[in-house]
């Protein structure tokens, strides 16, 4: 085989390989273009609005809240509702910062968690109530500490009907709970 024939076969192979590669790239570009067109159509339909913060996302009614206590609490009577008065987020408007109660806007499965922080030599027992029924308890006890702080967290999963109520109450006479970013109550619909 002559050198010229080998070079010609090599060039022909290179051209064929380039053609196949270009076709694959063209196919990928076509898919990318379809995706871009779809995204542009969505922007046109929603008039440029992002519907991420709406109450309903993909057919699911979005509910969630995070609240914290803006002030520390001391010598709280047994059975008092712990008011987490500083709302960070309240999608669905289920949490009322003036009463400390969450009222389910929709039926569904909900996840709740709360954290309390207490000072050394102090304690703060709490419980989560669903329609005035005790579901779980949380006990932060810093009485064994000579300095520093102690925290405790509890979580529950509940199936709620619309208008069901959930709140945190003191289980005993709580002596001290730190406020600010340290003590929080949150929940969301799954």
C-alpha positions as CSV (number, residue, x, y, z in Angstrom):
1,X,0.0,0.0,0.0
2,X,1.4,3.3,-1.0
3,X,2.1,6.1,1.5
4,X,-0.4,8.3,-0.4
5,X,-3.1,5.7,0.0
6,X,-2.5,5.4,3.8
7,X,-2.6,9.1,4.2
8,X,-5.9,9.3,2.2
9,X,-7.5,6.5,4.4
10,X,-6.3,8.4,7.5
11,X,-7.8,11.7,6.3
12,X,-11.1,9.9,5.3
13,X,-11.3,8.2,8.8
14,X,-10.7,11.6,10.5
15,X,-13.5,13.2,8.4
16,X,-15.9,10.4,9.3
17,X,-15.0,10.5,13.0
18,X,-15.5,14.3,13.0
19,X,-18.8,13.9,11.2
20,X,-20.1,11.4,13.9
21,X,-18.8,13.7,16.7
22,X,-20.4,16.7,15.2
23,X,-23.7,14.8,14.8
24,X,-23.6,13.9,18.6
25,X,-22.9,17.5,19.5
26,X,-25.7,18.7,17.2
27,X,-28.1,16.3,18.9
28,X,-27.0,17.6,22.4
29,X,-27.4,21.2,21.2
30,X,-30.9,20.3,19.9
31,X,-31.9,19.0,23.3
32,X,-30.4,22.0,25.0
33,X,-32.3,24.3,22.7
34,X,-35.6,22.4,23.5
35,X,-34.9,22.9,27.2
36,X,-34.2,26.6,26.8
37,X,-37.4,27.0,24.8
38,X,-39.4,25.2,27.5
39,X,-37.9,27.5,30.2
40,X,-38.7,30.5,28.1
41,X,-42.3,29.3,27.7
42,X,-42.6,28.9,31.5
43,X,-41.3,32.5,32.0
44,X,-43.8,33.7,29.5
45,X,-46.7,31.8,31.2
46,X,-45.8,33.1,34.6
47,X,-45.1,36.6,33.3
48,X,-41.6,36.4,34.8
49,X,-42.8,35.6,38.3
50,X,-41.3,32.9,40.5
51,X,-44.0,30.9,42.1
52,X,-41.6,29.3,44.6
53,X,-43.1,31.1,47.6
54,X,-46.7,30.5,46.9
55,X,-48.9,28.4,49.2
56,X,-49.2,25.7,46.6
57,X,-46.1,24.2,45.0
58,X,-46.6,21.2,42.6
59,X,-50.1,20.5,44.0
60,X,-48.8,20.5,47.6
61,X,-50.0,23.1,50.0
62,X,-46.8,24.5,51.6
63,X,-46.8,25.1,55.3
64,X,-43.8,25.9,57.6
65,X,-42.7,28.1,60.4
66,X,-39.7,29.0,62.5
67,X,-40.1,31.2,65.6
68,X,-37.8,32.1,68.4
69,X,-38.1,33.7,71.8
70,X,-36.9,37.3,71.7
71,X,-36.4,37.4,75.4
72,X,-35.3,35.0,78.1
73,X,-38.0,33.5,80.4
74,X,-37.6,32.9,84.2
75,X,-39.8,31.4,86.9
76,X,-42.5,30.4,84.5
77,X,-45.6,28.7,86.0
78,X,-46.4,25.1,85.3
79,X,-48.7,24.7,82.3
80,X,-47.8,28.1,80.8
81,X,-47.6,28.3,77.0
82,X,-44.1,29.2,75.9
83,X,-44.5,32.1,73.5
84,X,-41.9,32.1,70.7
85,X,-42.7,35.7,69.7
86,X,-40.1,36.4,67.0
87,X,-41.2,34.8,63.7
88,X,-38.4,34.0,61.2
89,X,-40.7,32.4,58.6
90,X,-44.4,31.6,58.6
91,X,-45.4,30.2,55.2
92,X,-49.1,29.3,55.3
93,X,-49.6,31.7,58.4
94,X,-50.2,28.8,60.8
95,X,-48.1,30.1,63.7
96,X,-49.5,32.9,65.9
97,X,-46.6,34.7,67.7
98,X,-49.0,36.4,70.1
99,X,-50.4,33.1,71.5
100,X,-47.6,30.7,70.8
101,X,-50.0,28.3,69.0
102,X,-49.7,26.7,65.6
103,X,-53.1,26.1,63.9
104,X,-52.9,23.7,61.0
105,X,-54.2,25.4,57.9
106,X,-54.6,22.1,56.1
107,X,-54.9,18.4,56.9
108,X,-51.7,16.4,56.6
109,X,-48.5,15.0,58.1
110,X,-46.5,17.6,60.1
111,X,-43.0,17.6,61.7
112,X,-42.3,19.7,64.7
113,X,-39.2,20.4,66.7
114,X,-38.3,22.7,69.6
115,X,-35.0,23.5,71.3
116,X,-34.6,25.2,74.7
117,X,-31.4,26.5,76.3
118,X,-30.9,27.0,80.0
119,X,-28.2,28.4,82.2
120,X,-26.1,26.4,84.7
121,X,-27.9,25.6,87.9
122,X,-31.3,26.2,86.1
123,X,-33.8,23.9,84.3
124,X,-36.7,24.3,81.9
125,X,-39.1,21.3,81.3
126,X,-41.5,21.6,78.3
127,X,-43.9,19.5,76.5
128,X,-45.6,19.6,73.1
129,X,-49.4,19.5,73.1
130,X,-51.7,18.5,70.2
131,X,-55.3,19.8,70.9
132,X,-54.4,19.9,74.6
133,X,-53.1,16.3,74.6
134,X,-49.4,15.8,75.7
135,X,-47.4,14.2,72.9
136,X,-43.8,14.6,73.9
137,X,-41.6,16.2,76.5
138,X,-38.3,18.0,76.5
139,X,-36.2,18.6,79.6
140,X,-33.2,20.9,79.7
141,X,-31.4,20.6,83.1
142,X,-28.3,22.7,83.9
143,X,-28.5,22.1,87.6
144,X,-25.4,19.8,87.6
145,X,-23.3,22.4,85.9
146,X,-21.2,24.9,87.8
147,X,-20.9,27.1,84.7
148,X,-22.0,27.2,81.0
149,X,-25.3,26.3,79.5
150,X,-27.3,23.2,78.6
151,X,-29.7,22.7,75.7
152,X,-32.3,20.1,74.8
153,X,-34.2,19.3,71.6
154,X,-37.2,17.2,70.9
155,X,-39.0,16.4,67.6
156,X,-42.4,14.8,66.8
157,X,-44.3,13.7,63.7
158,X,-48.1,14.2,63.8
159,X,-51.0,13.8,61.5
160,X,-53.2,16.9,61.9
161,X,-56.6,17.8,60.7
162,X,-57.2,21.3,59.5
163,X,-57.6,23.6,62.5
164,X,-55.8,21.3,64.9
165,X,-53.6,23.1,67.4
166,X,-50.1,22.5,68.5
167,X,-48.1,24.4,71.2
168,X,-45.3,24.2,73.7
169,X,-46.1,24.4,77.4
170,X,-44.0,24.2,80.5
171,X,-44.2,20.8,82.2
172,X,-43.1,22.0,85.5
173,X,-42.2,25.4,87.0
174,X,-39.4,26.3,84.6
175,X,-36.7,28.4,86.2
176,X,-34.9,29.7,83.2
177,X,-34.9,29.6,79.3
178,X,-32.5,31.7,77.2
179,X,-34.1,33.7,74.5
180,X,-32.7,35.1,71.3
181,X,-31.4,32.6,68.8
182,X,-31.0,29.9,71.3
183,X,-34.6,28.7,71.9
184,X,-36.8,27.9,68.9
185,X,-40.0,26.2,67.8
186,X,-40.5,25.1,64.2
187,X,-42.7,22.9,62.1
188,X,-43.7,22.1,58.6
189,X,-46.1,20.0,56.5
190,X,-44.5,17.1,54.8
